[in-house]
Amino acid sequence: MEWEFIIKVILGILGAALVAGGIIAYRGSERTSVKAFSAAAIAAGVVMWAAIIFTTPVSYEVGRQPAVILTS
C-alpha cells in the first residue's frame, strides 16, 4: 500500500476543510477569539497544502535512481 499517497490525500482533505471552515468562521463572527482561531485554522490549512506541494515530485520515472544521492 502506498502510505505516502494516503497521507497526502488526508492532508489535502483536512487542509481544504480547515481553510474553508476558517474562512466561513472568520467572516461570520464578531468575537476576537473566534477570529484568531479561524485565522490559525486557515494558516494550518495553507501549511498542509504547502507540505503537499513541496513533497510531490515534478516528474517520476519507475526504476530510475535519483540523479543526486545524499550520503552521510
PyMOL Python script that loads the backbone (N, CA, C, O; Angstrom):
from pymol import cmd

cmd.read_pdbstr("""\
ATOM      1  N   MET A   1       0.843  -1.176   0.000  1.00  0.00           N
ATOM      2  CA  MET A   1       0.000   0.000   0.000  1.00  0.00           C
ATOM      3  C   MET A   1       0.890   1.241   0.000  1.00  0.00           C
ATOM      4  O   MET A   1       1.926   1.271   0.663  1.00  0.00           O
ATOM      5  N   GLU A   2       0.497   2.209  -0.711  1.00  0.00           N
ATOM      6  CA  GLU A   2       1.250   3.450  -0.898  1.00  0.00           C
ATOM      7  C   GLU A   2       0.879   4.443   0.214  1.00  0.00           C
ATOM      8  O   GLU A   2      -0.038   5.248   0.053  1.00  0.00           O
ATOM      9  N   TRP A   3       1.607   4.377   1.353  1.00  0.00           N
ATOM     10  CA  TRP A   3       1.281   5.213   2.505  1.00  0.00           C
ATOM     11  C   TRP A   3       1.516   6.698   2.252  1.00  0.00           C
ATOM     12  O   TRP A   3       0.795   7.544   2.782  1.00  0.00           O
ATOM     13  N   GLU A   4       2.513   7.011   1.452  1.00  0.00           N
ATOM     14  CA  GLU A   4       2.790   8.420   1.145  1.00  0.00           C
ATOM     15  C   GLU A   4       1.587   9.062   0.448  1.00  0.00           C
ATOM     16  O   GLU A   4       1.207  10.191   0.760  1.00  0.00           O
ATOM     17  N   PHE A   5       0.999   8.335  -0.490  1.00  0.00           N
ATOM     18  CA  PHE A   5      -0.170   8.847  -1.210  1.00  0.00           C
ATOM     19  C   PHE A   5      -1.362   9.022  -0.272  1.00  0.00           C
ATOM     20  O   PHE A   5      -2.072  10.025  -0.344  1.00  0.00           O
ATOM     21  N   ILE A   6      -1.576   8.055   0.598  1.00  0.00           N
ATOM     22  CA  ILE A   6      -2.706   8.125   1.533  1.00  0.00           C
ATOM     23  C   ILE A   6      -2.548   9.312   2.478  1.00  0.00           C
ATOM     24  O   ILE A   6      -3.514  10.029   2.744  1.00  0.00           O
ATOM     25  N   ILE A   7      -1.345   9.520   2.979  1.00  0.00           N
ATOM     26  CA  ILE A   7      -1.098  10.650   3.887  1.00  0.00           C
ATOM     27  C   ILE A   7      -1.319  11.975   3.160  1.00  0.00           C
ATOM     28  O   ILE A   7      -1.887  12.903   3.734  1.00  0.00           O
ATOM     29  N   LYS A   8      -0.877  12.076   1.903  1.00  0.00           N
ATOM     30  CA  LYS A   8      -1.070  13.311   1.143  1.00  0.00           C
ATOM     31  C   LYS A   8      -2.544  13.575   0.867  1.00  0.00           C
ATOM     32  O   LYS A   8      -2.978  14.727   0.897  1.00  0.00           O
ATOM     33  N   VAL A   9      -3.313  12.539   0.601  1.00  0.00           N
ATOM     34  CA  VAL A   9      -4.752  12.713   0.386  1.00  0.00           C
ATOM     35  C   VAL A   9      -5.429  13.199   1.666  1.00  0.00           C
ATOM     36  O   VAL A   9      -6.260  14.106   1.627  1.00  0.00           O
ATOM     37  N   ILE A  10      -5.073  12.599   2.792  1.00  0.00           N
ATOM     38  CA  ILE A  10      -5.655  13.020   4.072  1.00  0.00           C
ATOM     39  C   ILE A  10      -5.270  14.467   4.387  1.00  0.00           C
ATOM     40  O   ILE A  10      -6.115  15.254   4.815  1.00  0.00           O
ATOM     41  N   LEU A  11      -3.990  14.824   4.175  1.00  0.00           N
ATOM     42  CA  LEU A  11      -3.560  16.204   4.409  1.00  0.00           C
ATOM     43  C   LEU A  11      -4.282  17.174   3.485  1.00  0.00           C
ATOM     44  O   LEU A  11      -4.632  18.279   3.900  1.00  0.00           O
ATOM     45  N   GLY A  12      -4.507  16.774   2.240  1.00  0.00           N
ATOM     46  CA  GLY A  12      -5.209  17.640   1.296  1.00  0.00           C
ATOM     47  C   GLY A  12      -6.640  17.892   1.706  1.00  0.00           C
ATOM     48  O   GLY A  12      -7.113  19.028   1.666  1.00  0.00           O
ATOM     49  N   ILE A  13      -7.335  16.838   2.100  1.00  0.00           N
ATOM     50  CA  ILE A  13      -8.733  16.979   2.525  1.00  0.00           C
ATOM     51  C   ILE A  13      -8.827  17.800   3.805  1.00  0.00           C
ATOM     52  O   ILE A  13      -9.650  18.709   3.908  1.00  0.00           O
ATOM     53  N   LEU A  14      -7.987  17.478   4.771  1.00  0.00           N
ATOM     54  CA  LEU A  14      -8.007  18.204   6.041  1.00  0.00           C
ATOM     55  C   LEU A  14      -7.604  19.669   5.850  1.00  0.00           C
ATOM     56  O   LEU A  14      -8.197  20.565   6.450  1.00  0.00           O
ATOM     57  N   GLY A  15      -6.598  19.905   5.014  1.00  0.00           N
ATOM     58  CA  GLY A  15      -6.174  21.279   4.749  1.00  0.00           C
ATOM     59  C   GLY A  15      -7.253  22.100   4.075  1.00  0.00           C
ATOM     60  O   GLY A  15      -7.475  23.255   4.438  1.00  0.00           O
ATOM     61  N   ALA A  16      -7.931  21.510   3.090  1.00  0.00           N
ATOM     62  CA  ALA A  16      -9.021  22.225   2.415  1.00  0.00           C
ATOM     63  C   ALA A  16     -10.165  22.505   3.377  1.00  0.00           C
ATOM     64  O   ALA A  16     -10.765  23.579   3.334  1.00  0.00           O
ATOM     65  N   ALA A  17     -10.470  21.546   4.244  1.00  0.00           N
ATOM     66  CA  ALA A  17     -11.545  21.747   5.221  1.00  0.00           C
ATOM     67  C   ALA A  17     -11.183  22.845   6.219  1.00  0.00           C
ATOM     68  O   ALA A  17     -12.038  23.647   6.595  1.00  0.00           O
ATOM     69  N   LEU A  18      -9.929  22.885   6.647  1.00  0.00           N
ATOM     70  CA  LEU A  18      -9.507  23.930   7.579  1.00  0.00           C
ATOM     71  C   LEU A  18      -9.572  25.315   6.938  1.00  0.00           C
ATOM     72  O   LEU A  18     -10.013  26.275   7.571  1.00  0.00           O
ATOM     73  N   VAL A  19      -9.137  25.417   5.696  1.00  0.00           N
ATOM     74  CA  VAL A  19      -9.188  26.715   5.017  1.00  0.00           C
ATOM     75  C   VAL A  19     -10.635  27.160   4.825  1.00  0.00           C
ATOM     76  O   VAL A  19     -10.983  28.299   5.138  1.00  0.00           O
ATOM     77  N   ALA A  20     -11.469  26.274   4.317  1.00  0.00           N
ATOM     78  CA  ALA A  20     -12.873  26.644   4.070  1.00  0.00           C
ATOM     79  C   ALA A  20     -13.606  26.959   5.369  1.00  0.00           C
ATOM     80  O   ALA A  20     -14.304  27.969   5.461  1.00  0.00           O
ATOM     81  N   GLY A  21     -13.450  26.103   6.367  1.00  0.00           N
ATOM     82  CA  GLY A  21     -14.108  26.348   7.648  1.00  0.00           C
ATOM     83  C   GLY A  21     -13.584  27.590   8.340  1.00  0.00           C
ATOM     84  O   GLY A  21     -14.347  28.321   8.970  1.00  0.00           O
ATOM     85  N   GLY A  22     -12.286  27.834   8.229  1.00  0.00           N
ATOM     86  CA  GLY A  22     -11.712  29.033   8.833  1.00  0.00           C
ATOM     87  C   GLY A  22     -12.231  30.308   8.197  1.00  0.00           C
ATOM     88  O   GLY A  22     -12.506  31.290   8.887  1.00  0.00           O
ATOM     89  N   ILE A  23     -12.364  30.289   6.872  1.00  0.00           N
ATOM     90  CA  ILE A  23     -12.896  31.477   6.181  1.00  0.00           C
ATOM     91  C   ILE A  23     -14.344  31.725   6.581  1.00  0.00           C
ATOM     92  O   ILE A  23     -14.732  32.863   6.845  1.00  0.00           O
ATOM     93  N   ILE A  24     -15.137  30.668   6.625  1.00  0.00           N
ATOM     94  CA  ILE A  24     -16.547  30.825   6.997  1.00  0.00           C
ATOM     95  C   ILE A  24     -16.677  31.324   8.425  1.00  0.00           C
ATOM     96  O   ILE A  24     -17.471  32.225   8.696  1.00  0.00           O
ATOM     97  N   ALA A  25     -15.909  30.753   9.339  1.00  0.00           N
ATOM     98  CA  ALA A  25     -15.980  31.176  10.739  1.00  0.00           C
ATOM     99  C   ALA A  25     -15.461  32.603  10.922  1.00  0.00           C
ATOM    100  O   ALA A  25     -16.017  33.370  11.708  1.00  0.00           O
ATOM    101  N   TYR A  26     -14.405  32.958  10.202  1.00  0.00           N
ATOM    102  CA  TYR A  26     -13.833  34.300  10.327  1.00  0.00           C
ATOM    103  C   TYR A  26     -14.824  35.366   9.860  1.00  0.00           C
ATOM    104  O   TYR A  26     -15.003  36.398  10.507  1.00  0.00           O
ATOM    105  N   ARG A  27     -15.448  35.094   8.745  1.00  0.00           N
ATOM    106  CA  ARG A  27     -16.391  36.085   8.201  1.00  0.00           C
ATOM    107  C   ARG A  27     -17.683  36.157   8.988  1.00  0.00           C
ATOM    108  O   ARG A  27     -18.342  37.197   8.999  1.00  0.00           O
ATOM    109  N   GLY A  28     -18.058  35.066   9.649  1.00  0.00           N
ATOM    110  CA  GLY A  28     -19.351  35.028  10.329  1.00  0.00           C
ATOM    111  C   GLY A  28     -19.312  35.397  11.789  1.00  0.00           C
ATOM    112  O   GLY A  28     -20.350  35.357  12.451  1.00  0.00           O
ATOM    113  N   SER A  29     -18.166  35.754  12.318  1.00  0.00           N
ATOM    114  CA  SER A  29     -18.075  36.027  13.748  1.00  0.00           C
ATOM    115  C   SER A  29     -17.564  37.439  14.005  1.00  0.00           C
ATOM    116  O   SER A  29     -16.786  37.999  13.232  1.00  0.00           O
ATOM    117  N   GLU A  30     -18.022  37.980  15.099  1.00  0.00           N
ATOM    118  CA  GLU A  30     -17.553  39.297  15.553  1.00  0.00           C
ATOM    119  C   GLU A  30     -16.578  39.170  16.718  1.00  0.00           C
ATOM    120  O   GLU A  30     -15.871  40.124  17.044  1.00  0.00           O
ATOM    121  N   ARG A  31     -16.538  38.003  17.342  1.00  0.00           N
ATOM    122  CA  ARG A  31     -15.678  37.807  18.508  1.00  0.00           C
ATOM    123  C   ARG A  31     -14.216  37.667  18.091  1.00  0.00           C
ATOM    124  O   ARG A  31     -13.899  36.996  17.110  1.00  0.00           O
ATOM    125  N   THR A  32     -13.347  38.301  18.839  1.00  0.00           N
ATOM    126  CA  THR A  32     -11.918  38.304  18.529  1.00  0.00           C
ATOM    127  C   THR A  32     -11.307  36.918  18.683  1.00  0.00           C
ATOM    128  O   THR A  32     -10.456  36.523  17.885  1.00  0.00           O
ATOM    129  N   SER A  33     -11.728  36.183  19.692  1.00  0.00           N
ATOM    130  CA  SER A  33     -11.152  34.861  19.917  1.00  0.00           C
ATOM    131  C   SER A  33     -11.506  33.899  18.777  1.00  0.00           C
ATOM    132  O   SER A  33     -10.676  33.086  18.372  1.00  0.00           O
ATOM    133  N   VAL A  34     -12.713  33.989  18.271  1.00  0.00           N
ATOM    134  CA  VAL A  34     -13.120  33.134  17.152  1.00  0.00           C
ATOM    135  C   VAL A  34     -12.356  33.524  15.895  1.00  0.00           C
ATOM    136  O   VAL A  34     -11.941  32.660  15.123  1.00  0.00           O
ATOM    137  N   LYS A  35     -12.171  34.822  15.691  1.00  0.00           N
ATOM    138  CA  LYS A  35     -11.408  35.281  14.527  1.00  0.00           C
ATOM    139  C   LYS A  35      -9.954  34.809  14.604  1.00  0.00           C
ATOM    140  O   LYS A  35      -9.376  34.426  13.587  1.00  0.00           O
ATOM    141  N   ALA A  36      -9.366  34.832  15.782  1.00  0.00           N
ATOM    142  CA  ALA A  36      -7.981  34.374  15.944  1.00  0.00           C
ATOM    143  C   ALA A  36      -7.875  32.878  15.682  1.00  0.00           C
ATOM    144  O   ALA A  36      -6.960  32.434  14.990  1.00  0.00           O
ATOM    145  N   PHE A  37      -8.803  32.099  16.228  1.00  0.00           N
ATOM    146  CA  PHE A  37      -8.787  30.660  15.998  1.00  0.00           C
ATOM    147  C   PHE A  37      -9.024  30.341  14.524  1.00  0.00           C
ATOM    148  O   PHE A  37      -8.415  29.415  13.986  1.00  0.00           O
ATOM    149  N   SER A  38      -9.888  31.086  13.878  1.00  0.00           N
ATOM    150  CA  SER A  38     -10.158  30.882  12.454  1.00  0.00           C
ATOM    151  C   SER A  38      -8.940  31.209  11.607  1.00  0.00           C
ATOM    152  O   SER A  38      -8.635  30.496  10.651  1.00  0.00           O
ATOM    153  N   ALA A  39      -8.247  32.278  11.952  1.00  0.00           N
ATOM    154  CA  ALA A  39      -7.035  32.632  11.221  1.00  0.00           C
ATOM    155  C   ALA A  39      -5.962  31.554  11.392  1.00  0.00           C
ATOM    156  O   ALA A  39      -5.228  31.250  10.452  1.00  0.00           O
ATOM    157  N   ALA A  40      -5.874  30.985  12.586  1.00  0.00           N
ATOM    158  CA  ALA A  40      -4.916  29.899  12.820  1.00  0.00           C
ATOM    159  C   ALA A  40      -5.298  28.657  12.010  1.00  0.00           C
ATOM    160  O   ALA A  40      -4.422  27.965  11.491  1.00  0.00           O
ATOM    161  N   ALA A  41      -6.586  28.373  11.900  1.00  0.00           N
ATOM    162  CA  ALA A  41      -7.039  27.233  11.103  1.00  0.00           C
ATOM    163  C   ALA A  41      -6.716  27.433   9.627  1.00  0.00           C
ATOM    164  O   ALA A  41      -6.288  26.499   8.949  1.00  0.00           O
ATOM    165  N   ILE A  42      -6.918  28.645   9.133  1.00  0.00           N
ATOM    166  CA  ILE A  42      -6.579  28.944   7.734  1.00  0.00           C
ATOM    167  C   ILE A  42      -5.091  28.769   7.505  1.00  0.00           C
ATOM    168  O   ILE A  42      -4.679  28.173   6.509  1.00  0.00           O
ATOM    169  N   ALA A  43      -4.281  29.284   8.418  1.00  0.00           N
ATOM    170  CA  ALA A  43      -2.829  29.153   8.281  1.00  0.00           C
ATOM    171  C   ALA A  43      -2.402  27.685   8.316  1.00  0.00           C
ATOM    172  O   ALA A  43      -1.523  27.283   7.554  1.00  0.00           O
ATOM    173  N   ALA A  44      -3.009  26.883   9.186  1.00  0.00           N
ATOM    174  CA  ALA A  44      -2.673  25.457   9.258  1.00  0.00           C
ATOM    175  C   ALA A  44      -3.050  24.744   7.958  1.00  0.00           C
ATOM    176  O   ALA A  44      -2.306  23.887   7.482  1.00  0.00           O
ATOM    177  N   GLY A  45      -4.192  25.094   7.389  1.00  0.00           N
ATOM    178  CA  GLY A  45      -4.589  24.501   6.116  1.00  0.00           C
ATOM    179  C   GLY A  45      -3.646  24.870   4.985  1.00  0.00           C
ATOM    180  O   GLY A  45      -3.329  24.033   4.141  1.00  0.00           O
ATOM    181  N   VAL A  46      -3.199  26.113   4.964  1.00  0.00           N
ATOM    182  CA  VAL A  46      -2.251  26.549   3.930  1.00  0.00           C
ATOM    183  C   VAL A  46      -0.919  25.822   4.090  1.00  0.00           C
ATOM    184  O   VAL A  46      -0.299  25.442   3.097  1.00  0.00           O
ATOM    185  N   VAL A  47      -0.474  25.625   5.332  1.00  0.00           N
ATOM    186  CA  VAL A  47       0.772  24.905   5.572  1.00  0.00           C
ATOM    187  C   VAL A  47       0.642  23.450   5.123  1.00  0.00           C
ATOM    188  O   VAL A  47       1.594  22.892   4.578  1.00  0.00           O
ATOM    189  N   MET A  48      -0.504  22.836   5.338  1.00  0.00           N
ATOM    190  CA  MET A  48      -0.708  21.462   4.874  1.00  0.00           C
ATOM    191  C   MET A  48      -0.614  21.377   3.361  1.00  0.00           C
ATOM    192  O   MET A  48       0.002  20.456   2.824  1.00  0.00           O
ATOM    193  N   TRP A  49      -1.224  22.336   2.668  1.00  0.00           N
ATOM    194  CA  TRP A  49      -1.137  22.338   1.201  1.00  0.00           C
ATOM    195  C   TRP A  49       0.275  22.643   0.726  1.00  0.00           C
ATOM    196  O   TRP A  49       0.710  22.107  -0.293  1.00  0.00           O
ATOM    197  N   ALA A  50       0.995  23.491   1.444  1.00  0.00           N
ATOM    198  CA  ALA A  50       2.393  23.760   1.084  1.00  0.00           C
ATOM    199  C   ALA A  50       3.235  22.500   1.249  1.00  0.00           C
ATOM    200  O   ALA A  50       4.114  22.232   0.430  1.00  0.00           O
ATOM    201  N   ALA A  51       2.977  21.725   2.300  1.00  0.00           N
ATOM    202  CA  ALA A  51       3.708  20.475   2.505  1.00  0.00           C
ATOM    203  C   ALA A  51       3.440  19.497   1.365  1.00  0.00           C
ATOM    204  O   ALA A  51       4.351  18.800   0.919  1.00  0.00           O
ATOM    205  N   ILE A  52       2.209  19.444   0.899  1.00  0.00           N
ATOM    206  CA  ILE A  52       1.878  18.561  -0.224  1.00  0.00           C
ATOM    207  C   ILE A  52       2.595  19.022  -1.487  1.00  0.00           C
ATOM    208  O   ILE A  52       3.168  18.205  -2.208  1.00  0.00           O
ATOM    209  N   ILE A  53       2.568  20.311  -1.756  1.00  0.00           N
ATOM    210  CA  ILE A  53       3.190  20.831  -2.975  1.00  0.00           C
ATOM    211  C   ILE A  53       4.695  20.617  -2.962  1.00  0.00           C
ATOM    212  O   ILE A  53       5.274  20.241  -3.981  1.00  0.00           O
ATOM    213  N   PHE A  54       5.342  20.853  -1.811  1.00  0.00           N
ATOM    214  CA  PHE A  54       6.794  20.730  -1.744  1.00  0.00           C
ATOM    215  C   PHE A  54       7.283  19.285  -1.730  1.00  0.00           C
ATOM    216  O   PHE A  54       8.439  19.036  -2.072  1.00  0.00           O
ATOM    217  N   THR A  55       6.448  18.331  -1.347  1.00  0.00           N
ATOM    218  CA  THR A  55       6.887  16.937  -1.280  1.00  0.00           C
ATOM    219  C   THR A  55       6.463  16.118  -2.492  1.00  0.00           C
ATOM    220  O   THR A  55       6.869  14.963  -2.617  1.00  0.00           O
ATOM    221  N   THR A  56       5.663  16.680  -3.384  1.00  0.00           N
ATOM    222  CA  THR A  56       5.246  15.957  -4.579  1.00  0.00           C
ATOM    223  C   THR A  56       6.284  16.170  -5.680  1.00  0.00           C
ATOM    224  O   THR A  56       6.603  17.308  -6.024  1.00  0.00           O
ATOM    225  N   PRO A  57       6.808  15.081  -6.230  1.00  0.00           N
ATOM    226  CA  PRO A  57       7.812  15.237  -7.287  1.00  0.00           C
ATOM    227  C   PRO A  57       7.194  15.797  -8.568  1.00  0.00           C
ATOM    228  O   PRO A  57       6.030  15.542  -8.877  1.00  0.00           O
ATOM    229  N   VAL A  58       7.992  16.558  -9.299  1.00  0.00           N
ATOM    230  CA  VAL A  58       7.520  17.149 -10.547  1.00  0.00           C
ATOM    231  C   VAL A  58       7.369  16.075 -11.610  1.00  0.00           C
ATOM    232  O   VAL A  58       6.408  16.081 -12.379  1.00  0.00           O
ATOM    233  N   SER A  59       8.320  15.158 -11.648  1.00  0.00           N
ATOM    234  CA  SER A  59       8.245  14.036 -12.583  1.00  0.00           C
ATOM    235  C   SER A  59       8.717  12.778 -11.871  1.00  0.00           C
ATOM    236  O   SER A  59       9.433  12.836 -10.872  1.00  0.00           O
ATOM    237  N   TYR A  60       8.302  11.659 -12.402  1.00  0.00           N
ATOM    238  CA  TYR A  60       8.636  10.400 -11.764  1.00  0.00           C
ATOM    239  C   TYR A  60       8.836   9.339 -12.841  1.00  0.00           C
ATOM    240  O   TYR A  60       8.037   9.208 -13.767  1.00  0.00           O
ATOM    241  N   GLU A  61       9.916   8.592 -12.696  1.00  0.00           N
ATOM    242  CA  GLU A  61      10.212   7.536 -13.648  1.00  0.00           C
ATOM    243  C   GLU A  61      10.445   6.246 -12.867  1.00  0.00           C
ATOM    244  O   GLU A  61      11.268   6.220 -11.952  1.00  0.00           O
ATOM    245  N   VAL A  62       9.742   5.195 -13.210  1.00  0.00           N
ATOM    246  CA  VAL A  62       9.815   3.945 -12.476  1.00  0.00           C
ATOM    247  C   VAL A  62      11.175   3.276 -12.692  1.00  0.00           C
ATOM    248  O   VAL A  62      11.640   3.138 -13.823  1.00  0.00           O
ATOM    249  N   GLY A  63      11.798   2.867 -11.594  1.00  0.00           N
ATOM    250  CA  GLY A  63      13.037   2.114 -11.667  1.00  0.00           C
ATOM    251  C   GLY A  63      14.291   2.939 -11.848  1.00  0.00           C
ATOM    252  O   GLY A  63      15.378   2.365 -11.919  1.00  0.00           O
ATOM    253  N   ARG A  64      14.201   4.217 -11.923  1.00  0.00           N
ATOM    254  CA  ARG A  64      15.378   5.056 -12.137  1.00  0.00           C
ATOM    255  C   ARG A  64      15.836   5.656 -10.809  1.00  0.00           C
ATOM    256  O   ARG A  64      15.025   6.131 -10.014  1.00  0.00           O
ATOM    257  N   GLN A  65      17.136   5.625 -10.588  1.00  0.00           N
ATOM    258  CA  GLN A  65      17.708   6.196  -9.377  1.00  0.00           C
ATOM    259  C   GLN A  65      17.747   7.721  -9.493  1.00  0.00           C
ATOM    260  O   GLN A  65      17.879   8.252 -10.595  1.00  0.00           O
ATOM    261  N   PRO A  66      17.632   8.429  -8.363  1.00  0.00           N
ATOM    262  CA  PRO A  66      17.762   9.871  -8.416  1.00  0.00           C
ATOM    263  C   PRO A  66      19.142  10.317  -8.875  1.00  0.00           C
ATOM    264  O   PRO A  66      20.123   9.600  -8.681  1.00  0.00           O
ATOM    265  N   ALA A  67      19.223  11.482  -9.476  1.00  0.00           N
ATOM    266  CA  ALA A  67      20.489  11.975 -10.006  1.00  0.00           C
ATOM    267  C   ALA A  67      21.488  12.258  -8.889  1.00  0.00           C
ATOM    268  O   ALA A  67      22.688  12.047  -9.062  1.00  0.00           O
ATOM    269  N   VAL A  68      21.000  12.734  -7.744  1.00  0.00           N
ATOM    270  CA  VAL A  68      21.872  13.056  -6.625  1.00  0.00           C
ATOM    271  C   VAL A  68      21.515  12.141  -5.473  1.00  0.00           C
ATOM    272  O   VAL A  68      20.360  12.087  -5.050  1.00  0.00           O
ATOM    273  N   ILE A  69      22.507  11.420  -4.963  1.00  0.00           N
ATOM    274  CA  ILE A  69      22.296  10.538  -3.822  1.00  0.00           C
ATOM    275  C   ILE A  69      23.061  11.136  -2.653  1.00  0.00           C
ATOM    276  O   ILE A  69      24.283  11.270  -2.707  1.00  0.00           O
ATOM    277  N   LEU A  70      22.351  11.492  -1.609  1.00  0.00           N
ATOM    278  CA  LEU A  70      22.966  12.089  -0.434  1.00  0.00           C
ATOM    279  C   LEU A  70      23.416  10.988   0.518  1.00  0.00           C
ATOM    280  O   LEU A  70      22.659  10.063   0.812  1.00  0.00           O
ATOM    281  N   THR A  71      24.634  11.091   0.990  1.00  0.00           N
ATOM    282  CA  THR A  71      25.158  10.140   1.960  1.00  0.00           C
ATOM    283  C   THR A  71      25.687  10.895   3.163  1.00  0.00           C
ATOM    284  O   THR A  71      26.113  12.046   3.063  1.00  0.00           O
ATOM    285  N   SER A  72      25.651  10.232   4.285  1.00  0.00           N
ATOM    286  CA  SER A  72      26.157  10.907   5.487  1.00  0.00           C
ATOM    287  C   SER A  72      27.435  10.285   5.975  1.00  0.00           C
ATOM    288  O   SER A  72      27.996  10.731   6.976  1.00  0.00           O
TER     289      SER A  72
END
""", "prot")
cmd.dss("prot")
cmd.show_as("cartoon", "prot")
cmd.util.cbc("prot")
cmd.orient("prot")
